[in-house]
Every structure is written in C-alpha cells, then in structure tokens.
Amino acid sequence: MFVLVNLKAYPCDPVAVAEAAERVATEHGADVAIAPQAAHIQAVAQSGAETWAQHVSPVGHGSHTGSTLAEAAADAGAVGTLLNHSENRLKLADIDASLDAAERAELSTVVCANNPDQIAAAAALGPDAVAVEPPELIGTGTPVSQADPDIVRDAVAATKRVDPEIEVYCGAGISTGEDIAAAEELGADGVLLASGVAKAADPQAALEALVD
Ligand SMILES: O=C(CO)COP(=O)(O)O
C-alpha cells in the first residue's frame, strides 16, 4: 500500500517529517511519500524521502506569475503531484491541462475527487491514480474506510470500469495501520493522509503506527 502524507499548510517541520518517513520506509520496507508546500519540495527531497507536489498549475513555461510550474517542481526533486485536492479544486479543463503539464515534467499524478461519479470523470482524464476523499471526513480522525466503506468500494469499481491500470487511493481520517488494512480490503492501492502525521506530537511514532 502506498502511503502519501500531505503536509498541507500545517505548521510542522517538513524536513523532520520527511526524515522520519524515510527512516520508517526503509526500516519497514514501506512505500511512503511526503507532499510538502511547494517552497519546501527541494529541502524535503534532499532528505531522501519520496517527494510529491501538492499541486501543479495548468501551464507551461511563460508569463504565469504565481504559478507552480510542473517542471520547477520536478527540478526541485518532486516525483509526483496531487491535483484537484478538495482544498484546491480545479475546473475540468484545468485538471486536464495540469495532467499534461505533469506528464511533460515526468511527474506521477493522483487526481483527487469527492465521490465515485467524480472519480470516474477523473479517471477518464488518464492520471496514474485517483484518490477518493469525502470532504466532510477530512481532518476529523474518523476514517473513510470505517465511516463510508461503500464510497471506497464504488470508487474502485468506477475506476476499474474506465481503466483497470489506474490505481485508487482513499483518504480522510486515516491515522492507523488498521485504517490502512481496511482500505486495502476495500480494494484501495494506497491512502492519502495529513493530520494524523502532520499534527502528531511525534510524527515518526505516528508513521510507525501506520505502517506496522
Ligand atoms: O486531505 C487529506 C489528505 O490529502 C486527508 O486529511 P486528514 O488525514 O487530515 O483527514
């Protein structure tokens, strides 16, 4: 199971979390990645942890002030990017253009969506993975795999109808190894989580509890 830790804009030390993730990934043979703020991508990548962008803009090189250029994220060390997170929703045309930008920069892509219908639409755009995250459960500590298992099952089925090669992740409220095991049983290939690690007093212990 792939574990993608989105640091959002939480006031944590991104390098300390990344170093902990790298230790835990190595010790447990786990597949853990960190998505820090764009300005922290380089520092996080230098820790050796697999590093993702939280977003890339639907643009290429040019006059785009304030954008997050996919090529710049890749140059800084990112190997993938989230797109259309519930806290950074994009228009359909922009998701498509951001996917093109990510592909040009050779970044892996995960398109987030709220529900199975949106997941099917996201899958039709051809990302590497989709992630279903019910917004009402984000940051609550109540795992989606427990509160709404059908949304995960239906998202998996909707994705596989479009393209069986696209991976499916789920997120919202995931914070324990049990939550990850439950997500796997529902057919997910990975999980997306944030507060369980980024807001933990001891991020390394939180990561260990997740992958144990
Ligand atoms: O939005 C999320 C990950 O992208 C989930 O957030 P929480 O893990 O804090 O619920």
The ligand as an ORCA input file, in Angstrom:
! r2SCAN-3c Opt
* xyz 0 1
  O      -6.997     15.703      2.900
  C      -6.405     14.701      3.271
  C      -5.187     14.196      2.582
  O      -4.969     14.846      1.382
  C      -6.854     13.943      4.465
  O      -6.645     14.718      5.575
  P      -6.721     14.039      7.037
  O      -5.807     12.863      7.036
  O      -6.285     15.146      7.962
  O      -8.160     13.662      7.248
*
